């Protein structure tokens, strides 16, 4: 009698477990196939914060006239790309820093 009871309990638990897994898998599948859904909070702005000026100078120091090292992907700025505020001839000729801003190679990006 105990064996029959344990077998019945195991069978019922197995059926419940399988039905739960099947239902959750169907829900996930239904959600991933809906390509017409829209977000309720679309992203309007993306803000990137750099620590000090190191990363900014290394990446944007020559922007929009960046000249990549040989073998790197070529950069073409858009026609309406604004210049970097403050990166003018006076700053490049009388730079108070130790070096002028420049674009680093991808292997040197340890800022």
N, C-alpha and C positions, 0 to 999 in steps of 0.2 A: 504494500500500500504506500509506504514512504517513497519507494522508487518511482511509482506512478505519479505521485504528487510532485516530486522533484523534476521529473521529465516534463510535466505539464507546465510548471513554472518556468523552466528553461525555454520551452517552446514559445510561451506567451511573451517572455522578455525578448527573445530573438525576433519575433514578429514586430513588436513595438519598436525595437532598435532599427530594424530594416526599414520600417515605414517612416521613421523620423529622418533617417539618412536620405531616403528617396525624396521626401518632401523638401528637405533643405537643399538638396542638389537641384531639384526642379526650380526652386525659387532663385538660386544663384544663376542658373542657366537662363531663365527668363529675364533677369535683370541685365545680364551681359549682352543679350541680343537686342535690347531696345536702343537703337541708334538715333531715334528721333527725340530722345529726352533732352531737355535743356536744363541748365543749372539755374538755381534760384538766386545765386550770388556770383555773377560773372566777375572775373578779375578785370579791374579798370586800370590799375597802376601797379608797376613792379618797382620796388625801391631796392637798390643794391648799396650796401654800406661797406666801405673799405676802411681798413684800419690804417690810420694816419694817411700819408700820401704815397707810401711805398708802392702798393699795388696799382694805384691810379697812375702814377708816373710810369711804371713799367709797362702797363698795358696801353694807356691812352696818351703817353707822353708825346708821341708823334702823330696822334690822331688829328685830323682825318687823312694825313699824308703818310700813314704807316708804311714802312718798307720792310717787308718780312725777310728774314734770313733765307739764303738759298735752300731750296727744297721744301719750304713752308708754303701753305696755301696762299695764293695772291689775294690781297685785300683791295677792294674797290669801294670807296665811300659813295654814298648816294649824293646826287647833285645838290640836295637841300641840307646836307649835313653841316651843322654849325661848327665853328672852330671852338677849341677849348678856351674857356675864359681865362685870360692871363698868360697864355703861352704865345707871347708875341716876340718880336725881334729884340726889344729891349731886355726882356727876361732871358732870352737865349744868349745874348752877348754879355750881359752883366749878371749872371746867375749867382746868387749868394750861396747856393749849395755847392757841394764838391763836384758834382757832375751834372751835365744836362740830361733831361729825360730822354729815354730811348726805349725801344721795343726790345724785350728780351726774347731769346729762343725759348721754345717750349721746354727744353731740358733745363733751363735756368729759372723756372718759375717757382722759386723757393722763398716767396715773400711772406 
